[in-house]
Amino acid sequence: MGTQRLEGKTALVTGGSRGIGRAIAERLARDGAVVALTYARDESAAHDVVERIRKDGGRAFALHAELGRHGDATALWSAFDAQISHHATDQAVDIIVNNAGIGRSADLALLTEAGFDEVFAVNVRAPFFIVQEGLKRLRDAGRIINISSGAAHLAMPEAIAYGATKSALDNFTLNLAKQLGARGITANSVAPGIIDTDVNAGWLRGNPEAEAHASSLAALGRVGRPEDVADIAAFLASDDARWVTGRTIDATGGSGL
């Protein structure tokens, strides 16, 4: 286990069964937090994360939560309430990480109304109401961490709606920071660039040309790893980041400089 600087804390990580979410869940658990991680479909992967955390001496449990539907936040928190007493001393939460999201987004000519609604429902509406419903459980001096994207600040016509959702998420972060600051709660976004996850595996892994191109976009000269983002999230979750709020932390390795 790590430094245990989150001992006594409880964290909720949405989309915690794979990729960046998995890395965040594992890192927060190493730092001592009880971690509730959600998954939409892959129950096996979620329980694999839980078992790995427990094997390493941490505490975690999985929650099934299909986001993007009306009532999803209420259902998620109800599931949290039903399980948390088995893992912590009360039903409060200290850290909310809105990581779950979808990247499917066509260009302006091909984007359908259904596709638009889906990406906004998962990437924007779900985090909004997860926080709204979670505030009654979120302790003072808590942390809200929204996983955004470098695409929020770049022109990417091929993923126009996706980029718009992440811009909206960053604005949500600003407003949360302003509204909740009196309670000592911080709200920040983390904006990754290209990360080597299952989402990007189809075009990135096993393709030297694609990897070389993706690496060339970053000033640091490589493709990002989930742990690169998780370590930033862990900093924001800790007391070390108590004076940082309303910020979007660039986690692109210097892409686009």
PyRosetta script that sets phi, psi and omega in degrees:
from pyrosetta import init, pose_from_sequence

init()
pose = pose_from_sequence("MGTQRLEGKTALVTGGSRGIGRAIAERLARDGAVVALTYARDESAAHDVVERIRKDGGRAFALHAELGRHGDATALWSAFDAQISHHATDQAVDIIVNNAGIGRSADLALLTEAGFDEVFAVNVRAPFFIVQEGLKRLRDAGRIINISSGAAHLAMPEAIAYGATKSALDNFTLNLAKQLGARGITANSVAPGIIDTDVNAGWLRGNPEAEAHASSLAALGRVGRPEDVADIAAFLASDDARWVTGRTIDATGGSGL")
pose.set_psi(1, 165.1)
pose.set_omega(1, -174.5)
pose.set_phi(2, -88.9)
pose.set_psi(2, -142.9)
pose.set_omega(2, -174.0)
pose.set_phi(3, -80.6)
pose.set_psi(3, -9.5)
pose.set_omega(3, 179.1)
pose.set_phi(4, 62.5)
pose.set_psi(4, 29.5)
pose.set_omega(4, -179.0)
pose.set_phi(5, -74.0)
pose.set_psi(5, -7.0)
pose.set_omega(5, 175.2)
pose.set_phi(6, -109.9)
pose.set_psi(6, 18.2)
pose.set_omega(6, 178.4)
pose.set_phi(7, -57.1)
pose.set_psi(7, 133.7)
pose.set_omega(7, -178.5)
pose.set_phi(8, 86.4)
pose.set_psi(8, -1.5)
pose.set_omega(8, 179.5)
pose.set_phi(9, -100.3)
pose.set_psi(9, 153.9)
pose.set_omega(9, 174.9)
pose.set_phi(10, -121.6)
pose.set_psi(10, 134.5)
pose.set_omega(10, -177.8)
pose.set_phi(11, -124.0)
pose.set_psi(11, 142.6)
pose.set_omega(11, 169.5)
pose.set_phi(12, -110.6)
pose.set_psi(12, 126.0)
pose.set_omega(12, 178.7)
pose.set_phi(13, -123.2)
pose.set_psi(13, 112.0)
pose.set_omega(13, 177.6)
pose.set_phi(14, -80.6)
pose.set_psi(14, 147.6)
pose.set_omega(14, -177.6)
pose.set_phi(15, 62.6)
pose.set_psi(15, 42.9)
pose.set_omega(15, -172.9)
pose.set_phi(16, -93.5)
pose.set_psi(16, 11.7)
pose.set_omega(16, -175.7)
pose.set_phi(17, -90.0)
pose.set_psi(17, -11.2)
pose.set_omega(17, -178.3)
pose.set_phi(18, -158.3)
pose.set_psi(18, 168.2)
pose.set_omega(18, 172.0)
pose.set_phi(19, 56.7)
pose.set_psi(19, -136.2)
pose.set_omega(19, -177.3)
pose.set_phi(20, -61.6)
pose.set_psi(20, -42.0)
pose.set_omega(20, -179.6)
pose.set_phi(21, -61.0)
pose.set_psi(21, -41.8)
pose.set_omega(21, 177.6)
pose.set_phi(22, -61.9)
pose.set_psi(22, -46.2)
pose.set_omega(22, -179.2)
pose.set_phi(23, -61.8)
pose.set_psi(23, -38.7)
pose.set_omega(23, 178.5)
pose.set_phi(24, -66.4)
pose.set_psi(24, -46.2)
pose.set_omega(24, 179.7)
pose.set_phi(25, -58.2)
pose.set_psi(25, -45.4)
pose.set_omega(25, -178.8)
pose.set_phi(26, -66.1)
pose.set_psi(26, -39.1)
pose.set_omega(26, -179.4)
pose.set_phi(27, -68.7)
pose.set_psi(27, -44.2)
pose.set_omega(27, 179.6)
pose.set_phi(28, -63.6)
pose.set_psi(28, -37.4)
pose.set_omega(28, 177.3)
pose.set_phi(29, -65.5)
pose.set_psi(29, -40.9)
pose.set_omega(29, 177.3)
pose.set_phi(30, -60.8)
pose.set_psi(30, -31.4)
pose.set_omega(30, 179.6)
pose.set_phi(31, -82.6)
pose.set_psi(31, 1.4)
pose.set_omega(31, 172.0)
pose.set_phi(32, 108.6)
pose.set_psi(32, -5.9)
pose.set_omega(32, -178.1)
pose.set_phi(33, -76.3)
pose.set_psi(33, 148.5)
pose.set_omega(33, 164.2)
pose.set_phi(34, -78.4)
pose.set_psi(34, 124.9)
pose.set_omega(34, -172.8)
pose.set_phi(35, -114.1)
pose.set_psi(35, 122.5)
pose.set_omega(35, 169.0)
pose.set_phi(36, -99.3)
pose.set_psi(36, 118.5)
pose.set_omega(36, -178.9)
pose.set_phi(37, -116.3)
pose.set_psi(37, 138.7)
pose.set_omega(37, -177.9)
pose.set_phi(38, -102.8)
pose.set_psi(38, 156.1)
pose.set_omega(38, 174.8)
pose.set_phi(39, -142.2)
pose.set_psi(39, 154.2)
pose.set_omega(39, -179.7)
pose.set_phi(40, -96.8)
pose.set_psi(40, -45.4)
pose.set_omega(40, -172.5)
pose.set_phi(41, -132.3)
pose.set_psi(41, -38.8)
pose.set_omega(41, -171.3)
pose.set_phi(42, -90.2)
pose.set_psi(42, 82.6)
pose.set_omega(42, -179.3)
pose.set_phi(43, -62.1)
pose.set_psi(43, -39.3)
pose.set_omega(43, -178.8)
pose.set_phi(44, -60.4)
pose.set_psi(44, -44.5)
pose.set_omega(44, 180.0)
pose.set_phi(45, -64.2)
pose.set_psi(45, -40.5)
pose.set_omega(45, 179.9)
pose.set_phi(46, -63.1)
pose.set_psi(46, -44.7)
pose.set_omega(46, -179.8)
pose.set_phi(47, -70.0)
pose.set_psi(47, -26.9)
pose.set_omega(47, 174.2)
pose.set_phi(48, -64.5)
pose.set_psi(48, -40.7)
pose.set_omega(48, 177.2)
pose.set_phi(49, -63.6)
pose.set_psi(49, -45.2)
pose.set_omega(49, 179.8)
pose.set_phi(50, -59.4)
pose.set_psi(50, -45.8)
pose.set_omega(50, -178.8)
pose.set_phi(51, -65.5)
pose.set_psi(51, -37.7)
pose.set_omega(51, 178.3)
pose.set_phi(52, -64.7)
pose.set_psi(52, -41.9)
pose.set_omega(52, 178.4)
pose.set_phi(53, -62.8)
pose.set_psi(53, -46.1)
pose.set_omega(53, -179.3)
pose.set_phi(54, -64.7)
pose.set_psi(54, -38.3)
pose.set_omega(54, 178.5)
pose.set_phi(55, -61.1)
pose.set_psi(55, -33.0)
pose.set_omega(55, 179.7)
pose.set_phi(56, -85.6)
pose.set_psi(56, 5.8)
pose.set_omega(56, 176.9)
pose.set_phi(57, 94.7)
pose.set_psi(57, 6.8)
pose.set_omega(57, -179.5)
pose.set_phi(58, -94.4)
pose.set_psi(58, -177.6)
pose.set_omega(58, -178.9)
pose.set_phi(59, -128.0)
pose.set_psi(59, 128.6)
pose.set_omega(59, -177.6)
pose.set_phi(60, -159.9)
pose.set_psi(60, 157.8)
pose.set_omega(60, 172.1)
pose.set_phi(61, -151.1)
pose.set_psi(61, 156.7)
pose.set_omega(61, -174.8)
pose.set_phi(62, -106.1)
pose.set_psi(62, 146.2)
pose.set_omega(62, 177.8)
pose.set_phi(63, -127.0)
pose.set_psi(63, 130.5)
pose.set_omega(63, 174.1)
pose.set_phi(64, -79.0)
pose.set_psi(64, 126.1)
pose.set_omega(64, -178.5)
pose.set_phi(65, -151.9)
pose.set_psi(65, 108.4)
pose.set_omega(65, 174.6)
pose.set_phi(66, -92.2)
pose.set_psi(66, 109.6)
pose.set_omega(66, -176.1)
pose.set_phi(67, -88.4)
pose.set_psi(67, 161.1)
pose.set_omega(67, -179.7)
pose.set_phi(68, 99.3)
pose.set_psi(68, 4.9)
pose.set_omega(68, 178.0)
pose.set_phi(69, -114.7)
pose.set_psi(69, 150.7)
pose.set_omega(69, 174.3)
pose.set_phi(70, -62.4)
pose.set_psi(70, 134.1)
pose.set_omega(70, -178.2)
pose.set_phi(71, 88.0)
pose.set_psi(71, 2.3)
pose.set_omega(71, -176.2)
pose.set_phi(72, -64.2)
pose.set_psi(72, -39.1)
pose.set_omega(72, -178.8)
pose.set_phi(73, -66.7)
pose.set_psi(73, -42.4)
pose.set_omega(73, 178.3)
pose.set_phi(74, -62.0)
pose.set_psi(74, -42.4)
pose.set_omega(74, 179.1)
pose.set_phi(75, -64.7)
pose.set_psi(75, -40.8)
pose.set_omega(75, 179.8)
pose.set_phi(76, -61.2)
pose.set_psi(76, -49.6)
pose.set_omega(76, -176.9)
pose.set_phi(77, -69.7)
pose.set_psi(77, -29.4)
pose.set_omega(77, 174.7)
pose.set_phi(78, -65.1)
pose.set_psi(78, -41.2)
pose.set_omega(78, 176.7)
pose.set_phi(79, -65.3)
pose.set_psi(79, -39.0)
pose.set_omega(79, 176.8)
pose.set_phi(80, -60.7)
pose.set_psi(80, -48.7)
pose.set_omega(80, -178.7)
pose.set_phi(81, -60.1)
pose.set_psi(81, -35.8)
pose.set_omega(81, -177.4)
pose.set_phi(82, -69.7)
pose.set_psi(82, -25.9)
pose.set_omega(82, -175.4)
pose.set_phi(83, -107.7)
pose.set_psi(83, -25.0)
pose.set_omega(83, -168.7)
pose.set_phi(84, -62.4)
pose.set_psi(84, -31.3)
pose.set_omega(84, -177.8)
pose.set_phi(85, -63.8)
pose.set_psi(85, -19.8)
pose.set_omega(85, 177.8)
pose.set_phi(86, -81.2)
pose.set_psi(86, -10.1)
pose.set_omega(86, -172.8)
pose.set_phi(87, -126.3)
pose.set_psi(87, -18.3)
pose.set_omega(87, -177.6)
pose.set_phi(88, -141.6)
pose.set_psi(88, 171.9)
pose.set_omega(88, -173.9)
pose.set_phi(89, -82.9)
pose.set_psi(89, -16.8)
pose.set_omega(89, 177.9)
pose.set_phi(90, -148.9)
pose.set_psi(90, -175.5)
pose.set_omega(90, -175.8)
pose.set_phi(91, -99.5)
pose.set_psi(91, 15.2)
pose.set_omega(91, -179.6)
pose.set_phi(92, -80.4)
pose.set_psi(92, 162.8)
pose.set_omega(92, 175.8)
pose.set_phi(93, -131.3)
pose.set_psi(93, 146.4)
pose.set_omega(93, -179.0)
pose.set_phi(94, -109.6)
pose.set_psi(94, -27.1)
pose.set_omega(94, -173.8)
pose.set_phi(95, -136.3)
pose.set_psi(95, 125.3)
pose.set_omega(95, 174.1)
pose.set_phi(96, -116.3)
pose.set_psi(96, 119.7)
pose.set_omega(96, 178.4)
pose.set_phi(97, -112.6)
pose.set_psi(97, 109.4)
pose.set_omega(97, 176.0)
pose.set_phi(98, -87.6)
pose.set_psi(98, 91.0)
pose.set_omega(98, -177.6)
pose.set_phi(99, -106.1)
pose.set_psi(99, -33.0)
pose.set_omega(99, -175.7)
pose.set_phi(100, -57.3)
pose.set_psi(100, 136.4)
pose.set_omega(100, 179.2)
pose.set_phi(101, -169.6)
pose.set_psi(101, 166.3)
pose.set_omega(101, 174.8)
pose.set_phi(102, -123.3)
pose.set_psi(102, 145.3)
pose.set_omega(102, -177.4)
pose.set_phi(103, -104.4)
pose.set_psi(103, 1.0)
pose.set_omega(103, -178.4)
pose.set_phi(104, -68.0)
pose.set_psi(104, 121.2)
pose.set_omega(104, -179.5)
pose.set_phi(105, -165.5)
pose.set_psi(105, 122.6)
pose.set_omega(105, 179.7)
pose.set_phi(106, -89.0)
pose.set_psi(106, 177.7)
pose.set_omega(106, 177.1)
pose.set_phi(107, -78.1)
pose.set_psi(107, 178.5)
pose.set_omega(107, -174.1)
pose.set_phi(108, -58.6)
pose.set_psi(108, -39.0)
pose.set_omega(108, -176.1)
pose.set_phi(109, -70.6)
pose.set_psi(109, -31.3)
pose.set_omega(109, -172.1)
pose.set_phi(110, -105.0)
pose.set_psi(110, -12.9)
pose.set_omega(110, -177.1)
pose.set_phi(111, -67.5)
pose.set_psi(111, 127.0)
pose.set_omega(111, 178.7)
pose.set_phi(112, -93.4)
pose.set_psi(112, 164.4)
pose.set_omega(112, 176.5)
pose.set_phi(113, -62.5)
pose.set_psi(113, -39.3)
pose.set_omega(113, 179.2)
pose.set_phi(114, -63.8)
pose.set_psi(114, -42.3)
pose.set_omega(114, 178.6)
pose.set_phi(115, -65.2)
pose.set_psi(115, -40.7)
pose.set_omega(115, 176.8)
pose.set_phi(116, -60.5)
pose.set_psi(116, -49.2)
pose.set_omega(116, -178.5)
pose.set_phi(117, -61.2)
pose.set_psi(117, -39.2)
pose.set_omega(117, -177.5)
pose.set_phi(118, -64.8)
pose.set_psi(118, -48.7)
pose.set_omega(118, -176.0)
pose.set_phi(119, -67.7)
pose.set_psi(119, -35.3)
pose.set_omega(119, 177.0)
pose.set_phi(120, -72.5)
pose.set_psi(120, -35.1)
pose.set_omega(120, -179.8)
pose.set_phi(121, -63.9)
pose.set_psi(121, -42.5)
pose.set_omega(121, -178.0)
pose.set_phi(122, -79.7)
pose.set_psi(122, -43.0)
pose.set_omega(122, -170.8)
pose.set_phi(123, -86.8)
pose.set_psi(123, -21.9)
pose.set_omega(123, -176.4)
pose.set_phi(124, -122.6)
pose.set_psi(124, -56.0)
pose.set_omega(124, -175.2)
pose.set_phi(125, -63.3)
pose.set_psi(125, -43.2)
pose.set_omega(125, -178.7)
pose.set_phi(126, -60.5)
pose.set_psi(126, -51.4)
pose.set_omega(126, 177.4)
pose.set_phi(127, -58.2)
pose.set_psi(127, -38.2)
pose.set_omega(127, -179.6)
pose.set_phi(128, -57.4)
pose.set_psi(128, -51.5)
pose.set_omega(128, -174.9)
pose.set_phi(129, -81.0)
pose.set_psi(129, -23.4)
pose.set_omega(129, 171.4)
pose.set_phi(130, -62.6)
pose.set_psi(130, -43.6)
pose.set_omega(130, 177.2)
pose.set_phi(131, -68.5)
pose.set_psi(131, -45.9)
pose.set_omega(131, -179.6)
pose.set_phi(132, -55.0)
pose.set_psi(132, -48.2)
pose.set_omega(132, -179.5)
pose.set_phi(133, -72.8)
pose.set_psi(133, -29.6)
pose.set_omega(133, -177.5)
pose.set_phi(134, -78.9)
pose.set_psi(134, -17.1)
pose.set_omega(134, -175.4)
pose.set_phi(135, -61.7)
pose.set_psi(135, -31.0)
pose.set_omega(135, 179.1)
pose.set_phi(136, -70.4)
pose.set_psi(136, -13.6)
pose.set_omega(136, 178.7)
pose.set_phi(137, -107.7)
pose.set_psi(137, -18.7)
pose.set_omega(137, -174.0)
pose.set_phi(138, -76.2)
pose.set_psi(138, 121.7)
pose.set_omega(138, -179.7)
pose.set_phi(139, -68.4)
pose.set_psi(139, 154.0)
pose.set_omega(139, 169.2)
pose.set_phi(140, -56.8)
pose.set_psi(140, 147.5)
pose.set_omega(140, -175.4)
pose.set_phi(141, 67.3)
pose.set_psi(141, 21.8)
pose.set_omega(141, 177.1)
pose.set_phi(142, -77.1)
pose.set_psi(142, -179.1)
pose.set_omega(142, -176.6)
pose.set_phi(143, -131.9)
pose.set_psi(143, 133.9)
pose.set_omega(143, 170.5)
pose.set_phi(144, -118.5)
pose.set_psi(144, 124.9)
pose.set_omega(144, -178.1)
pose.set_phi(145, -126.3)
pose.set_psi(145, 117.1)
pose.set_omega(145, 179.9)
pose.set_phi(146, -104.4)
pose.set_psi(146, 127.0)
pose.set_omega(146, 178.6)
pose.set_phi(147, -87.7)
pose.set_psi(147, 107.9)
pose.set_omega(147, -176.9)
pose.set_phi(148, -96.0)
pose.set_psi(148, -140.2)
pose.set_omega(148, 179.8)
pose.set_phi(149, -165.3)
pose.set_psi(149, 148.7)
pose.set_omega(149, 171.8)
pose.set_phi(150, -59.8)
pose.set_psi(150, -20.9)
pose.set_omega(150, 179.4)
pose.set_phi(151, -66.0)
pose.set_psi(151, -16.4)
pose.set_omega(151, 179.5)
pose.set_phi(152, -66.6)
pose.set_psi(152, -21.2)
pose.set_omega(152, -174.0)
pose.set_phi(153, -122.6)
pose.set_psi(153, 17.9)
pose.set_omega(153, 178.2)
pose.set_phi(154, -126.6)
pose.set_psi(154, 153.3)
pose.set_omega(154, 172.0)
pose.set_phi(155, -82.0)
pose.set_psi(155, 112.5)
pose.set_omega(155, 177.7)
pose.set_phi(156, -132.8)
pose.set_psi(156, 78.8)
pose.set_omega(156, -175.7)
pose.set_phi(157, -57.0)
pose.set_psi(157, -26.5)
pose.set_omega(157, -179.3)
pose.set_phi(158, -72.1)
pose.set_psi(158, -12.7)
pose.set_omega(158, 178.6)
pose.set_phi(159, -137.4)
pose.set_psi(159, 50.0)
pose.set_omega(159, -169.0)
pose.set_phi(160, -62.9)
pose.set_psi(160, -41.3)
pose.set_omega(160, -179.0)
pose.set_phi(161, -72.8)
pose.set_psi(161, -38.8)
pose.set_omega(161, 178.0)
pose.set_phi(162, -58.2)
pose.set_psi(162, -49.1)
pose.set_omega(162, 178.7)
pose.set_phi(163, -59.3)
pose.set_psi(163, -38.5)
pose.set_omega(163, 179.2)
pose.set_phi(164, -65.0)
pose.set_psi(164, -37.1)
pose.set_omega(164, 179.0)
pose.set_phi(165, -65.1)
pose.set_psi(165, -37.6)
pose.set_omega(165, -178.6)
pose.set_phi(166, -73.9)
pose.set_psi(166, -32.0)
pose.set_omega(166, 172.8)
pose.set_phi(167, -63.5)
pose.set_psi(167, -41.3)
pose.set_omega(167, 177.4)
pose.set_phi(168, -63.0)
pose.set_psi(168, -39.1)
pose.set_omega(168, 179.7)
pose.set_phi(169, -64.5)
pose.set_psi(169, -38.6)
pose.set_omega(169, 178.0)
pose.set_phi(170, -65.5)
pose.set_psi(170, -38.4)
pose.set_omega(170, 176.8)
pose.set_phi(171, -67.6)
pose.set_psi(171, -37.8)
pose.set_omega(171, 174.5)
pose.set_phi(172, -57.6)
pose.set_psi(172, -42.7)
pose.set_omega(172, 178.0)
pose.set_phi(173, -58.8)
pose.set_psi(173, -45.9)
pose.set_omega(173, 179.2)
pose.set_phi(174, -57.6)
pose.set_psi(174, -45.9)
pose.set_omega(174, -177.3)
pose.set_phi(175, -68.9)
pose.set_psi(175, -37.3)
pose.set_omega(175, 176.3)
pose.set_phi(176, -62.8)
pose.set_psi(176, -43.1)
pose.set_omega(176, -179.8)
pose.set_phi(177, -59.3)
pose.set_psi(177, -42.5)
pose.set_omega(177, -179.7)
pose.set_phi(178, -68.1)
pose.set_psi(178, -45.1)
pose.set_omega(178, -174.5)
pose.set_phi(179, -72.5)
pose.set_psi(179, -35.2)
pose.set_omega(179, -171.2)
pose.set_phi(180, -101.8)
pose.set_psi(180, -1.7)
pose.set_omega(180, -177.3)
pose.set_phi(181, -59.0)
pose.set_psi(181, -33.4)
pose.set_omega(181, -179.3)
pose.set_phi(182, -63.0)
pose.set_psi(182, -22.0)
pose.set_omega(182, 177.3)
pose.set_phi(183, -92.9)
pose.set_psi(183, 3.5)
pose.set_omega(183, -178.3)
pose.set_phi(184, 77.5)
pose.set_psi(184, 10.2)
pose.set_omega(184, 179.5)
pose.set_phi(185, -84.8)
pose.set_psi(185, 130.4)
pose.set_omega(185, 176.0)
pose.set_phi(186, -101.4)
pose.set_psi(186, 150.6)
pose.set_omega(186, 176.6)
pose.set_phi(187, -135.6)
pose.set_psi(187, 125.2)
pose.set_omega(187, -179.0)
pose.set_phi(188, -143.0)
pose.set_psi(188, 155.9)
pose.set_omega(188, 174.6)
pose.set_phi(189, -109.0)
pose.set_psi(189, 150.4)
pose.set_omega(189, 171.1)
pose.set_phi(190, -120.5)
pose.set_psi(190, 126.8)
pose.set_omega(190, -173.3)
pose.set_phi(191, -115.2)
pose.set_psi(191, 93.0)
pose.set_omega(191, 178.7)
pose.set_phi(192, -73.0)
pose.set_psi(192, 159.8)
pose.set_omega(192, 169.0)
pose.set_phi(193, -98.5)
pose.set_psi(193, -136.8)
pose.set_omega(193, 178.5)
pose.set_phi(194, -76.1)
pose.set_psi(194, 121.4)
pose.set_omega(194, -178.5)
pose.set_phi(195, -120.1)
pose.set_psi(195, 140.2)
pose.set_omega(195, 179.8)
pose.set_phi(196, -77.7)
pose.set_psi(196, 87.7)
pose.set_omega(196, 177.6)
pose.set_phi(197, -126.4)
pose.set_psi(197, 175.1)
pose.set_omega(197, 178.5)
pose.set_phi(198, -60.2)
pose.set_psi(198, -30.8)
pose.set_omega(198, -179.6)
pose.set_phi(199, -61.1)
pose.set_psi(199, -36.7)
pose.set_omega(199, -178.4)
pose.set_phi(200, -98.3)
pose.set_psi(200, 0.1)
pose.set_omega(200, -173.5)
pose.set_phi(201, -60.4)
pose.set_psi(201, -36.9)
pose.set_omega(201, -174.6)
pose.set_phi(202, -59.4)
pose.set_psi(202, -35.1)
pose.set_omega(202, -177.9)
pose.set_phi(203, -107.8)
pose.set_psi(203, -15.1)
pose.set_omega(203, -172.5)
pose.set_phi(204, -101.6)
pose.set_psi(204, -51.3)
pose.set_omega(204, -173.9)
pose.set_phi(205, -72.7)
pose.set_psi(205, 136.4)
pose.set_omega(205, 179.6)
pose.set_phi(206, 75.4)
pose.set_psi(206, 10.2)
pose.set_omega(206, -179.7)
pose.set_phi(207, -124.2)
pose.set_psi(207, 91.1)
pose.set_omega(207, -175.4)
pose.set_phi(208, -56.7)
pose.set_psi(208, -37.0)
pose.set_omega(208, -179.6)
pose.set_phi(209, -66.5)
pose.set_psi(209, -43.9)
pose.set_omega(209, 179.5)
pose.set_phi(210, -64.5)
pose.set_psi(210, -41.6)
pose.set_omega(210, 179.4)
pose.set_phi(211, -65.4)
pose.set_psi(211, -40.0)
pose.set_omega(211, 178.9)
pose.set_phi(212, -64.1)
pose.set_psi(212, -41.3)
pose.set_omega(212, 178.9)
pose.set_phi(213, -65.7)
pose.set_psi(213, -45.9)
pose.set_omega(213, 179.9)
pose.set_phi(214, -61.7)
pose.set_psi(214, -39.5)
pose.set_omega(214, 179.0)
pose.set_phi(215, -65.5)
pose.set_psi(215, -36.0)
pose.set_omega(215, -177.5)
pose.set_phi(216, -68.0)
pose.set_psi(216, -19.4)
pose.set_omega(216, -179.4)
pose.set_phi(217, -75.0)
pose.set_psi(217, -22.2)
pose.set_omega(217, -177.6)
pose.set_phi(218, -96.8)
pose.set_psi(218, 137.7)
pose.set_omega(218, 177.2)
pose.set_phi(219, -61.0)
pose.set_psi(219, -29.1)
pose.set_omega(219, -179.0)
pose.set_phi(220, -84.4)
pose.set_psi(220, -1.5)
pose.set_omega(220, 166.2)
pose.set_phi(221, 74.2)
pose.set_psi(221, 26.1)
pose.set_omega(221, 175.4)
pose.set_phi(222, -153.6)
pose.set_psi(222, 168.9)
pose.set_omega(222, 174.7)
pose.set_phi(223, -80.8)
pose.set_psi(223, 141.5)
pose.set_omega(223, -179.7)
pose.set_phi(224, -69.6)
pose.set_psi(224, 156.5)
pose.set_omega(224, 176.3)
pose.set_phi(225, -116.2)
pose.set_psi(225, 152.5)
pose.set_omega(225, 179.3)
pose.set_phi(226, -52.5)
pose.set_psi(226, -36.1)
pose.set_omega(226, -178.8)
pose.set_phi(227, -65.0)
pose.set_psi(227, -27.5)
pose.set_omega(227, 177.7)
pose.set_phi(228, -61.8)
pose.set_psi(228, -38.9)
pose.set_omega(228, 179.7)
pose.set_phi(229, -78.1)
pose.set_psi(229, -40.7)
pose.set_omega(229, -178.3)
pose.set_phi(230, -60.1)
pose.set_psi(230, -37.8)
pose.set_omega(230, -178.9)
pose.set_phi(231, -67.0)
pose.set_psi(231, -35.0)
pose.set_omega(231, 176.2)
pose.set_phi(232, -67.9)
pose.set_psi(232, -43.1)
pose.set_omega(232, 177.7)
pose.set_phi(233, -60.5)
pose.set_psi(233, -39.7)
pose.set_omega(233, 179.4)
pose.set_phi(234, -63.8)
pose.set_psi(234, -39.6)
pose.set_omega(234, 175.6)
pose.set_phi(235, -61.0)
pose.set_psi(235, -47.5)
pose.set_omega(235, -178.5)
pose.set_phi(236, -65.1)
pose.set_psi(236, -28.1)
pose.set_omega(236, 179.3)
pose.set_phi(237, -77.2)
pose.set_psi(237, -17.9)
pose.set_omega(237, -172.6)
pose.set_phi(238, -91.0)
pose.set_psi(238, 169.3)
pose.set_omega(238, 177.3)
pose.set_phi(239, -68.0)
pose.set_psi(239, -19.3)
pose.set_omega(239, 177.4)
pose.set_phi(240, -60.3)
pose.set_psi(240, -25.7)
pose.set_omega(240, -177.3)
pose.set_phi(241, -101.6)
pose.set_psi(241, 22.3)
pose.set_omega(241, -174.9)
pose.set_phi(242, -62.6)
pose.set_psi(242, -20.8)
pose.set_omega(242, -176.9)
pose.set_phi(243, -108.7)
pose.set_psi(243, 17.9)
pose.set_omega(243, 177.8)
pose.set_phi(244, -116.1)
pose.set_psi(244, 117.5)
pose.set_omega(244, 178.2)
pose.set_phi(245, -154.0)
pose.set_psi(245, 151.6)
pose.set_omega(245, -180.0)
pose.set_phi(246, 72.5)
pose.set_psi(246, 19.8)
pose.set_omega(246, -176.3)
pose.set_phi(247, -110.0)
pose.set_psi(247, 151.1)
pose.set_omega(247, 168.5)
pose.set_phi(248, -107.5)
pose.set_psi(248, 114.5)
pose.set_omega(248, -178.0)
pose.set_phi(249, -87.6)
pose.set_psi(249, 119.0)
pose.set_omega(249, 178.7)
pose.set_phi(250, -70.6)
pose.set_psi(250, 123.3)
pose.set_omega(250, 179.6)
pose.set_phi(251, -125.4)
pose.set_psi(251, 43.2)
pose.set_omega(251, -178.5)
pose.set_phi(252, -102.1)
pose.set_psi(252, 2.1)
pose.set_omega(252, -176.2)
pose.set_phi(253, 69.6)
pose.set_psi(253, 21.9)
pose.set_omega(253, 179.6)
pose.set_phi(254, 83.6)
pose.set_psi(254, 30.6)
pose.set_omega(254, 177.9)
pose.set_phi(255, -71.6)
pose.set_psi(255, 140.6)
pose.set_omega(255, 176.4)
pose.set_phi(256, 79.1)
pose.set_psi(256, 12.2)
pose.set_omega(256, 179.6)
pose.set_phi(257, -73.6)
pose.dump_pdb("model.pdb")
